């Protein structure tokens, strides 16, 4: 369970145009730092939640370009991490679901991950925290302090322990540029609840020296529109917020270490998340509440844009292209074409019109949760293709057992109001195509897929989505209407061959 989720990401990219060595304080594109949180979302003042105390998130936002529309490429832990570190959608890199036992999904041997591509260009690489992807020879780093050689709570929640590993990595006398990836285990569920008591100094909980816990009451939290507003959900959010305070203070520690080591002026920082928060309609879903992620990039070369927001759409699939672009490293020849885009253009020009859509792809979370989806999200619309729509939507184990969802079930059994924006029947049973106008219907309750007034929009988005699936060699590209045979789609009902775009 501890290896099951990866939620937030921070990338710090250097500012040197190539990979030549520089002294620590030389300006330029020298280094990259990635910080990834686990199941964390928009719970910070920088994204409009003023109920939570997030001073270090907000400090990072103040020195970043803040993407108002950041998205995950897949709302599940290992698949999302695999996309972050490869630039390939999960259906292309092979990490179809969670990596740990008994799911045991792994990326294909032929995948060439970001740390491997950078290492081949003499850039030092390191990972601290939750790895949750494999095999190791595909996702190999020079410096590794993860759950594979540490206790995951210590390396992913104990911010003092993590800080010491950061100091160790940064104090190395190696003068090569570096790529450091820090992956929190917070605020993923585990232990009891969110592990919110781990290290808080109370009897039996141990002490994390650098953490001063922040406490909340149920009346203080902000309930997102996609969650039920119930006492159980509010208490769940109280525990969630406390864990986020630990991560917030950790980010402050890591940024201080970066400055103290002399890398503050030559490192680019990007922060995002792996999937939706661990509540109904979010994690494992590809609605706005499941895809949306915090996304910030701090570039020392673009200080004039610090504190600005951009309407550009950003995806975790864009992280690898951004890092490669920053280091002026090309994708190896005869390798897959990356369909993500470098976000440096949006950092340099916050009004750039060049980022109008993102894609997402999901097959499994746990191995029993087969619910493949393909999604395109534009500035106005979201189109979801539910390939296994005949089946009820599957609920992740940690979400199902959590107080918020159990309360929904108990209320349903008792015939009480759910205080939720949809019914359980709507949540479990979905149509093949879901089309939403996000400007007119931000809560995505009005499916327009069968509305004749939107048939042209539907067809255009279906074609764009299918073209992306074809370009990324999606094994599911013919489903659910058919299967692939000799490079073409075949109707499973009568054997008739048809073009890919006819789906």
N, C-alpha and C positions, 0 to 999 in steps of 0.2 A: 504493500500500500504506500509505503514511504517513497518508493521509486516510481509511483504512478503518475505524478503530476508535475508540470512545470508551468509556472504562470507568468512571471513578469520579466521583462528583458531590458537591460540597459547596455548600450554599446558606446564605447568611447573609442573614437577613431582618431588617428593621429593626423597631423597636418603637413606631412612632407609629400612632395610630388612623386617620389620614388621610394626605393628601399635602401638608399645610402645611409650610412650611420651618421648620427649627429649627437652632440652633447645634450644633456638633459634639458637645458633651458633654451636651446635653439628653437626658434619658431619654425613651424612647418608641419607637414603631414607625417608625423613620426610614429604614432602609436594608436591603438584602438582598445577600448575597454567595453565589454558587453556585460551589462547587469540584467539578469532575467529573474523576475519574480514568479511565484508559482500560484496560479489561480487568483491573481490580483487584478483589479480593474481600475475604475476611474474614481476611486475613493480618495480624493485629494482636492485641496482648494483650487489648484490649477485647472481642474476640470469641473469646477462648479459645486463641489461638495464641501461646504463650509462647516458641516457638522463635525468633521474629523480634523484632528490636529496633525498636520503633515508638513512641518517646517522644512525638512530636508528635501522632500519631493518638490516643494514650492521653490526652494532655492535653486534646485536643478532646473526647474521650468523657467526661472527668471534668467538663466544663462543659456537658454535653449530656444530653438524654434519649436513651438508646440503644434503638433498635428492634431487638429480638431477631429479628424476622421482617420484614426488608426485602426487596423484590423488584423486579426489572426488569419493565417492561411488554412488553419484547421483547429477546431476548438477541442483539442485533446492533447494530453501531455507529451508523450513520446513523439507522436507524429509531428506536433508543432515544433518541438526541439530539432527534429531531423530537418525540417524545412529551414529553420533559422540557420542551421549549420551546413546546409548543402545548397540552398537556393532552389531546390527542386520540390514540387508538390509531393505529398505523401504517396499518391498513386504512381508517381514516377520514381521515387527513391526507394520504395519498398517497405517503409515503416508504416504499415497499414493500421497499426494499433499500438497498444502499450508494449513496452520492451520487457518488463519483468515477468517472472513466472506467475501464473501459468500461461500468460498470453504469448510471450516470447517472440514478438515481431522484431525484425531486424532489417536494416537497409541492405540493398544489394551490394555485392562485393565490388561492382564496377563504379559505385558512387565515389566521387572524389570530394571530400568535405572541405569546407573553408579552412580549418586549421592545417590540413594537409597541403592544400594549394598554397597557403602562405608560407608554410615551413619550406616548401620547395623553392621559395624565393628568398630564403634566408631571413625570414621574419620569425621571431621567437613567439611561441604560443603557450597559453596557460589557461586552465579551467579550475575554478574553485566553486564547490557546491554541488548541486544536483546535476548529474550527467544524463542518465535515463535514456541513452541511445546506444546503439551498437550496430555492428561489431566494433571492438576497440580499434582494430587496424584500419577501419574506415574513418572513425572519429578519434584519431589519436592526437594528443597534445604533448608538447615537450614537458610541461609541468602540470601534474594532475593531483588535486586533493578533492576527491569526490566521495560518494557513497561506496565506491568500489574499494577504497582503502581507508575509510573513516566511518564513524557513526553518522548517519545522515542528519540527525537532529543537530549534532555538533557542527558539522560542516555546512549545514543549510539554514539553521535557525540561531545558533550561538554566534552572535555578531562579533563578539570578542575573538573567538576562535577564527572566524572568517577574516577579521581584520589582521590577525597575526599572519595568516597565509598570504594576504595581499601585501603586507609589509615584506615578507620573505621574497615574494616574486619581484617586487619593485626594487628591492635592495640589491638584486643581482648585479654584478659588475659588467654583465654582458651589454655591449653598446648597440646591439642590433635593435631595430624597431620591434615593438611587441604588439601582440593581440591577446588581451586578457578578457576572459569570459567568466563572469560571476553569476551563478545561478542559485537564487534563494530556494529554499524549501518552503518558506513562508509565502503566503498565508494558507497553504494547502491544509485540508483537514487531516487529522491524525491524532495519535495519543488519545486524549479525551477532548472531543470537540475540535478546536483548531490548534491544539498544543499551546493555547494562550497562556497557560500557567508555567510552561517550561522556562525555568531560569528567572522567575519573577521575584525571587528572594524570600518568598513566604515559606514557612516550614514544610520541608519535604519536596520543594520544587527546585532546589538548587539556585545558583546565582549566575547570571550573566553580567559581569562587572560593568560593561559599557551600556547596559539597558536600564533606563528609568521607565517602568511601565506607565502607560497612559490608560486611565480607566474611564468608562462611559456608563451611562444608564440607558435603559430602553427608550426613554423619552427623548434622549439626545440624538439618537442615530437617524439618518435619513434613509427611508425605505424607497428603493428604486421602483419605478412604475411596474416592472416585470415581476416583482415579488409580492406575495400576500402581506398585507399589513395586519399582522397578528402578534400577540405577545410572544409566541414561540419564535417567530421570524425576527422580531426585534431583539430578543435575547441572543439569538444566533448572530445577528449583526454586531451586538456588543462584543462578543468574543472575537469575531472577525476583525473589528476595529483595533482591539488590543494587540492582535498579532501584527496588523499592519503598522502599528507604532514601532514594533521591534524592527521591522524591515526599513521603515523610514529612518530610524536612528542608525541603522547599519549603512545605509547609503551615505549619510553624513560622514560616518567613520571612513568609508572607502574613498570618498572624495577628498577628505583631509589627508589621507595617506598619499593620494596621487599628488596633491599640492606639495606635501612635505618632501616627497621624493624628487621634486623638480620637474614633474611632467604636466603641470597644470596648463601650461601655455602651448603645448604641442600634442594634445590629445583630444580627439573628438569623442563626444559622449552621446550615445543614443539609448533611450530607455523605452521599453515596451513590455508586452505581456504575452504569454503563450496561449491562453484561452480565457473564456468567460469565467466570472466568479462562480464559486461552487454552490449555486442556488438554482431553483427551477427556472427554466426558459433561458438559462445562460450557458454554463459549461456544457460542452458536447453539442450544443445547438448552434445553428448558423443563422439565427435571426440577429438583428442588431445587438441585442443583449448578450449574445454568445460570441459574436465576431468582434465587437468593438473593444479596443485596447488603448491604454495610454501609449503615447508615442512622442518622444522628445529627442531632438538631436542638438547637441551643444558643439558648435564648431568655433574654435579660437580664431579661425580665419574670417568669420562672419559675425563678429561681435556687434556690428550695427543692426543685426536682426535678432539679437538676444531679447527674449521677452515677447516676441511677436508670435502670432498664430497664423496658420495657413489652412486653407480649405482643401489643399491637395490630399488625395486619398493615398494612404500608406499601408503597406502590408508587411508582415513578418517575412514574406517571400522576397521582399526588397532588401533585406539586411545583407545577405551575402553579396549581391551586386554592388551595394553601397560601400561595403568594406573593400571589396576588390578595386572599385573605382578610386577609393581614397588612397590605397597603396599603389595605384597605377599598375595593377596586376591583371592580366588577361586570363579568361577562362582557357584551360588547356585545349589545344587543337584536338579535333576528333572526339570532343566531349559533348554532352548535352548542351543545347542552347538554353540559357536561363531566361525564363519568361518574366521574372521580376525586373524591376528597374532601379537604378541608382537614385537615391533621394537627395543627392547633393545639389541637384538643380533647384529643388524646392527650398533647400536651406539657403542657397544664394539668392533666390528670388521667391519670396513667400507668396507672390501673386502668380506664380507659374501655372499655366493652364494644362501642363503636360501630364497630369496625374488624375485622369477622370474616372478610373475604374480599378477594381481589384477582383481577384478570383479566390475562391476557397474550395476545398475538397476534403471530404470525410468518408471513411469506410467503417472503421471500428473505433471503439474506445477499448473496452474489455472485449475479449475474443467472442463472447456470447452476444455482443451488442452490434449485430450487423445491420447498419442503417446508412448505406452510402448516400451521400448528397454531393451535388456539384452546384456552385453558386457564383453568380456575377453580381457585384454591387457597383452601381454607378453613382454619380452625384445625386441622382433622383430616385432610382429604382433598385430593388433587390429582386432577383429571380432565383428561386431555389428549385432544383430538380431532385425530388425524392425518389431514388431508384428502387427502394424496397417499400414503397408506400402501402402495399397490401398488409404489411406487418404493423403492429403497434410500435410506437416509438419506445426504445429501450432506455431505462434509467440507470445511470452509473451507480455502482454499489455505494460509494461514499455519499452521493447525493440522496439516494433512496433511504439510507439509514439516518440521515441528518434530521434534527428536530423540525426544520422548516417543512420538509416534504412529508414526514410522518404526521405532522399536524394537519396537513392538507388531506391526507388519507383518513385520519380520524374524524375530521370535520365532515368529510364526505359520507362516511359510514353513519355518522350521527344525524345526517340531514341538516347540518348547520351551514351557514354561509362560509364560503372559502375566503372572502375578502381578497379575491384575486381578480386579475383583469381578464382571465379566461377560465374555461371549465377544464376539468381533467380529461373529459372526452375530446375536447379540442386539442389538448396537449398530446394525447396518445395517438390520435388518428388524424393523418394528414393526407392531402391529395398529392398526386404526382408532381404537379407544378404549382408553385406559390409565387405570385407576383404582387409586389407591394410598391405603392407610391409613397416613399418615405417623407416627402414634404407634406402631403395631405394626410398621411396616416402613419405617424412616427411610431405608434405602438404595434403596427403590423397586424391588424385585426381584420382588414378588408382585403381578401384575396381577389385580385383582378384577373387571374389567369383565364377565366371563362367569360370575362366581360368583352363583348364584341368591340367596344370602343377602344380597347387596348390591344387588339389582335396584332396590329402592326408593330407596336412596341414589343409584344411577346415574341413575335417571329424574329425581330432583329436581335433581341437578347439571346434567344435560343441559338441562333446562328453564331453569334459571337462566343457563346459558351462552348458550343460544339467545336468551333475552330480551335479554341484553346485546348480542349480535351484531345483533339487530334494532334496538335502541335506538341503536346506533352506526353504523347503515346499512352493515353489513359486506357488501361485494359477494360474499363467499364464503359467505354464510349458508345457501345452499341446498346447497352441496357437502358431500360428494361424491355424494350420492344424486340430485341434480337441479340445475336451473338456475332462474334467476329469469325470470318472464314476467308482465308486467302486475301487478307487485307481489306475486306469489305464486310459490311454488316448484313447479316442474314436474319430474316424474320423467323423466329422460332415457331411460329404458328403454322406456316405453310412452306417454309424453305425459300421464299422469294428474296432475292438479293436487292438491296437498296443502298443509295448513297448515304454517307455518314450524316450529311446535313439534313436528310429527310427525317431524322429522329426529332 
